[in-house]
Amino acid sequence: MVAKKGLAELGEFGLIERIRQQAVPAPYLRLGIGDDCSIQAVAAEDELMTSTDLLLEGVHFNLEWTDFESLGYKSAAVNISDIAAMGGVPRCLYLGLAVPETVSVEQLEQFVAGFVAAAQAYGAVLAGGDTCRSGVALVISVTAEGTAPQGQAVCRSGARPGDLVFVSGTLGDSALALRMLQQGKQPSAQLAFRHHRPQARVTLGRRLAETGLATAMIDVSDGLVADLGHILSASGLGAVLHLEEIPLSSGFSEVLIRQPEWLELALTGGEDYELLFTVASESAGDIVRLAAELALPLTRIGTLQAEPGLLILQQDGGHYPFQRSGFDHFSSDKIY
């Protein structure tokens, strides 16, 4: 009842004003929250990128084990990751909130604080949005805008036979943390951080785009197999991956000793938000140098081929029998 009274007293426009007070300015943002539209200056030589996502309580997050500040941070970061996946620079974020009566004003302020912190971390700003009341669940809608010089955006469709497949960072940590939380277990701080505070690889994406090294790129949101599948489908190709090359964190490897069947989470779990990209074989040395420059692991995990399909080879040469391709909203079980 306290939460309900707080929101009712504040009102929609009072809530919007609270959010506006937490937003920060940017040189390119000529008009932010408070009018019918935001206005931003875009250089004539740039292209504008736009991406939008929905996050629904009970599908994308569970408030039993997610604090509001982390939820706000993640909501911004995963959308910024879409801009990074095409080699763009994030600029403006737009936040839509449908809020149930069970959420308090203080919790919403924590959410916005996390959201703004993530935006600032990647050079973006909260530039607008909308609010309304929700009957049951918290619903979050985020639209992200970014820019890249004309012709530099990296799409999923540019891969070629013989290209090498690389991925940044490590895979499976977020999915493993979620699996443990669902089973009432406490994940390590490392795993929990990867789940609640994903990192958007903006600098890497920008470097791959401006150098022209990446022929195709995507962020790993639905799982390695599913997201590589998007590149393969868009480019009309197939791929061979090597299971022993899939990069795993020390925290993931420790759990794997006790429960080896969870290896599949590194392939199909999703929510890693690492960048999966392809490069010409002669550019392998450039990727090694880029990894050293950014102090970020960039691991070669496979090769593209003209023949359609995806094979994952084990160290003995046998095929790894993965059971599912990744998360799909309309065919997967409820995940939270």
Stockholm file with secondary structure:
# STOCKHOLM 1.0

chainA/1-336         MVAKKGLAELGEFGLIERIRQQAVPAPYLRLGIGDDCSIQAVAAEDELMTSTDLLLEGVHFNLEWTDFESLGYKSAAVNISDIAAMGGVPRCLYLGLAVPETVSVEQLEQFVAGFVAAAQAYGAVLAGGDTCRSGVALVISVTAEGTAPQGQAVCRSGARPGDLVFVSGTLGDSALALRMLQQGKQPSAQLAFRHHRPQARVTLGRRLAETGLATAMIDVSDGLVADLGHILSASGLGAVLHLEEIPLSSGFSEVLIRQPEWLELALTGGEDYELLFTVASESAGDIVRLAAELALPLTRIGTLQAEPGLLILQQDGGHYPFQRSGFDHFSSDKIY
#=GR chainA/1-336 SS CHHHHHHHHHHHHHHHHHHHHHCCCCTTEEECTTSSSCEECCCTTEEEEEEEEEEEBTTTBCTTTCCHHHHHHHHHHHHHHHHHTTTCEEEEEEEEEEECTTSCHHHHHHHHHHHHHHHHHTTCEEEEEEEEECSSSCEEEEEEEEEEETTCCCCSSCCCTTCEEEEESCSSHHHHHHHHHHTTCCCCHHHHHHHHSCCCCHHHHHHHHHHTCEEEEEECSSCHHHHHHHHHHHHTCEEEEEGGGSCCCHHHHHHHHHCGGGGHHHHHCCCCCCEEEEECGGGHHHHHHHHHHHTCCEEEEEEEESSCEEEEECTTSCBCCCCCCCCCTTTSCCCC
#=GC SS_cons         CHHHHHHHHHHHHHHHHHHHHHCCCCTTEEECTTSSSCEECCCTTEEEEEEEEEEEBTTTBCTTTCCHHHHHHHHHHHHHHHHHTTTCEEEEEEEEEEECTTSCHHHHHHHHHHHHHHHHHTTCEEEEEEEEECSSSCEEEEEEEEEEETTCCCCSSCCCTTCEEEEESCSSHHHHHHHHHHTTCCCCHHHHHHHHSCCCCHHHHHHHHHHTCEEEEEECSSCHHHHHHHHHHHHTCEEEEEGGGSCCCHHHHHHHHHCGGGGHHHHHCCCCCCEEEEECGGGHHHHHHHHHHHTCCEEEEEEEESSCEEEEECTTSCBCCCCCCCCCTTTSCCCC
//
